Amino acid sequence: NPSGLVTRVECNRISGETRRELTIIKNALVGEDLRHGLVKEVGDIKRDTRNLKKILNSEQEEVDEKQKLAMKYKITIVGALVSSLTLIGLKIIEVASTLL
């Protein structure tokens, strides 16, 4: 168009193209039924990520608890060994003192 003005035909064509493009974008974002599309996918990903974080945190808490229990068992075993060795040492001293 040499005059630089937009004709009705051009305006209708551009308007139609713009509407089609907006419809394509809307369908990509929310789907034709407004229940699918990228928005739903992002929501699903966020939900799944939250659930995964909960599972991982729960598993980490289990690992931490097992490590605490293992440390308690080790301390108990070392304590029992020290007590046993102390009793054995006292018995040796008792026996040795009766021999002298």
C-alpha angles and dihedrals in degrees: 000000000000096000092063091230121122114241124217090251092052091045092051091047093050092043091051092049091048092050091049091049092048090049090051091049092047092049091049091051102042107002129241091285093043090241103089139039133082095320091059092043092052090048090051091049091050091049092048091047091052090049091048091050090052091051093047092048090049091050091048090052089052091050091048091049092049090050090051091050091048090052091050090051091049091050090048092050093047090047091051091048092050091048092048093047090048091052091047090049091050091049090050090050090048093050092044092050091053090052093053 
